[in-house]
Amino acid sequence: MMRKALLFNPENDLALAAGTACYTPPPAAVALSCAGALLPLWWGEKGDMVVAPEEDRPGAERICREFGLEASVGSADDLALAEVCCPWGWSQAAARRFAVAGVRSMALPSAERIDDCRRVSHRRVSVSLLSRLGVDGDSLPVEAHTVEEALQAVGHFDGNAFIKLPWSSSGRGVFDVRRLSRPTLLRYVEGFIRRQGSVMVERSRNKVSDFAMLFRCAGGKAVFEALSGFHTDAGGRYLGNMIASDEAIVAHLGIDPRGWADRLADAVSSVIAPFYDGWVGIDMMTERESPGDSLGIVPCVEANVRMTMGVVARYVYDRIGGDMMLSVVADSQVDTDCIDLSPVASSSGMRIVASPI
């Protein structure tokens, strides 16, 4: 097995938007990155090394003993021996973090490969996936490059629409048009286009539940691995993931979405896998178009071309079982029933925990 350097960089979608190696994330993203620095221990294998501060080594050793985890915090000398790099997500900024930590350039992907990853991480990729799944063209999201195009797309959906930044995560950069005044909508759209070149507009849905299908890409092919059940607030912001089996997630949803797995794997193999190796989470949802209708499935809301908290939840489930929730909480909310999944030495004001349901 090749020795891997592992990195938790949840700010990566923001780094992709910036498109530069010297990217400085906002304080909230820095806090989350610090809080979850040891999360890669849950998916690391023997000999793998996590890029984390030296002061986090005791916490890493403690959680490894308790749960039988086999990776370790790597020193600069250790990381120089890494043959492969596995971040949360790839960007030029992620490559720079590995290099600064001591990883040799031969273990990093080329700049062209990272640029490919940036391209397939854009939210427009959902249009390509949905088209390959046979979704009607009138229902497809629209990419707008001007304010006028955005307003036309909103009108196409009769005002029942969301606007989304091309690169963002955890529900940030996603806004319900129906909750915005016209001046606010115009300001947001103009700002999105100025910062990221375009804005995505898509039809709103009568959502019942959020979930995802998790795929792993390698050698130009995507393979379905597991389901992910997660929760968001009314604005679409991420709240937490179920730590559960596929069967428990199906029971929660009230419908089995796995009939979509092969078709989605083919679509991801065509659109994403030729340019990227690693995890892909396809966010989906159940919906009822009208009260009293049976549940339906929206087969692609967006594609996360990176690790996701759903992947973390699956690795944790494999170690400790289910009936728990993975979430990001304030330090003050951690109690004796919680498992601190990343026991870092310093406090960033938040923790990533597994807690009983």
C-alpha positions, -999 to 999 in steps of 0.1 A, spaced: 0 0 0 13 35 -9 17 59 21 -8 87 19 -8 122 32 -43 132 45 -57 167 49 -90 181 62 -95 213 43 -133 220 44 -127 255 30 -118 240 -4 -149 250 -22 -141 286 -13 -105 281 -25 -118 268 -58 -139 299 -62 -108 321 -55 -88 300 -80 -54 308 -64 -29 289 -44 -24 317 -19 -59 317 -6 -68 330 29 -102 315 41 -126 335 63 -124 330 101 -154 305 103 -138 283 77 -104 284 95 -122 275 128 -138 244 112 -106 234 96 -88 235 129 -116 217 147 -116 188 122 -79 185 117 -79 149 130 -110 137 111 -88 119 85 -78 95 112 -112 78 106 -104 69 70 -66 66 71 -49 33 69 -17 20 86 12 42 75 -9 71 64 -1 105 78 -25 134 87 -14 170 81 -21 184 116 -3 205 142 22 186 164 3 196 195 -26 174 182 -5 143 183 -16 132 219 -53 136 210 -47 116 178 -29 88 197 -57 87 223 -85 83 197 -65 58 177 -62 36 208 -98 39 217 -113 31 183 -85 11 166 -76 38 140 -43 32 123 -31 65 108 -10 91 127 -1 128 127 28 132 103 59 153 109 75 172 80 101 144 77 72 118 77 52 137 51 82 138 28 78 100 24 42 103 13 36 88 -22 -1 100 -26 -20 130 -13 -57 127 -3 -72 160 8 -109 167 16 -109 184 -18 -85 194 -44 -75 230 -53 -43 249 -59 -46 260 -23 -48 224 -11 -16 215 -31 2 244 -15 -8 233 20 7 199 13 39 214 -1 42 237 29 37 207 52 67 189 36 51 167 9 73 164 -22 60 177 -55 60 142 -71 32 132 -48 10 160 -59 -13 161 -90 -4 184 -119 -18 219 -120 -38 209 -151 -54 180 -132 -63 203 -103 -78 228 -129 -99 199 -142 -112 192 -107 -121 229 -104 -141 227 -136 -161 196 -127 -167 211 -92 -187 240 -107 -224 237 -100 -231 237 -138 -220 200 -137 -254 191 -123 -269 202 -156 -248 176 -175 -256 149 -150 -293 156 -151 -293 157 -189 -277 122 -189 -303 110 -165 -330 121 -190 -344 150 -170 -366 173 -190 -348 204 -203 -374 228 -190 -366 216 -155 -328 219 -157 -309 245 -138 -298 276 -158 -264 292 -157 -267 330 -160 -238 352 -168 -256 385 -165 -283 400 -142 -307 400 -171 -302 363 -178 -306 355 -141 -339 374 -139 -351 357 -171 -343 323 -156 -362 332 -124 -392 342 -145 -389 308 -164 -395 291 -130 -423 316 -122 -403 330 -93 -401 297 -75 -364 294 -77 -331 293 -59 -300 312 -69 -267 295 -61 -230 305 -62 -211 282 -87 -187 272 -59 -199 270 -23 -206 244 4 -228 234 34 -258 253 20 -240 287 20 -242 306 -12 -277 292 -18 -307 316 -16 -344 312 -20 -356 339 -44 -391 339 -27 -375 352 5 -356 381 -12 -368 415 -20 -361 426 -56 -333 450 -46 -317 423 -25 -320 397 -53 -304 421 -78 -276 429 -53 -269 392 -47 -270 382 -83 -247 411 -94 -223 402 -66 -222 365 -74 -215 372 -111 -188 397 -102 -170 373 -79 -175 340 -96 -184 348 -132 -220 334 -132 -249 323 -110 -270 291 -111 -307 294 -111 -329 264 -104 -365 255 -97 -375 252 -61 -389 218 -49 -415 207 -24 -387 189 -5 -394 162 21 -359 149 29 -323 155 20 -299 126 12 -270 118 -11 -255 89 -30 -218 84 -24 -195 73 -53 -158 67 -56 -141 76 -88 -109 58 -99 -94 51 -133 -122 70 -151 -150 50 -136 -174 58 -107 -188 31 -84 -217 35 -59 -205 30 -23 -232 41 1 -262 63 10 -259 94 31 -288 109 51 -284 145 62 -304 174 76 -305 210 66 -324 240 80 -351 260 61 -324 279 43 -306 248 31 -277 251 55 -261 218 67 -270 207 102 -258 171 105 -255 136 91 -271 103 101 -245 77 112 -265 48 100 -267 18 76 -281 22 41 -312 3 53 -318 27 82 -314 56 58 -340 41 34 -364 36 63 -359 72 73 -366 84 37 -396 62 32 -385 53 -3 -355 33 -16 -334 55 -40 -308 29 -48 -326 21 -81 -308 53 -94 -274 40 -84 -263 24 -117 -276 53 -139 -260 79 -117 -227 59 -117 -228 59 -155 -234 97 -155 -206 104 -130 -183 81 -150 -190 102 -181 -189 137 -166 -166 136 -136 -145 105 -133 -123 111 -164 -109 142 -146 -109 132 -109 -101 103 -86 -117 103 -52 -151 106 -35 -181 122 -51 -213 130 -32 -244 135 -53 -269 155 -32 -305 144 -39 -339 149 -22 -373 133 -19 -403 155 -28 -440 156 -31 -451 178 -60 -485 183 -44 -500 174 -10 -512 138 -11 -489 128 -39 -465 98 -34 -429 105 -27 -407 112 -57 -369 115 -61 -349 144 -74 -318 125 -87 -293 153 -86 -294 186 -67 -257 191 -69 -224 172 -71 -197 175 -44 -165 165 -61 -146 159 -28 -151 142 5 -183 149 24 -196 146 59 -217 117 46 -185 99 38 -172 107 73 -204 94 88 -200 61 69 -164 56 81 -176 64 117 -205 40 113 -181 12 103 -162 17 135 -189 25 162 -222 14 146 -253 35 141 -282 54 158 -260 85 161 -258 119 145 -226 136 132 -227 173 136 -206 205 142 -214 219 176 -202 247 199 -176 237 225 -203 242 252 -226 217 236 -202 187 239 -212 165 268 -203 130 281 -226 113 256 -208 128 226 -178 112 209 -153 140 199 -143 127 165 -113 152 162 -99 158 197 -76 187 188 -56 204 215 -67 240 208 -102 254 209 -116 270 178 -151 274 194 -165 243 177 -162 205 177 -172 178 153 -190 151 173 -210 119 171 -240 121 195 -268 96 203 -301 103 185 
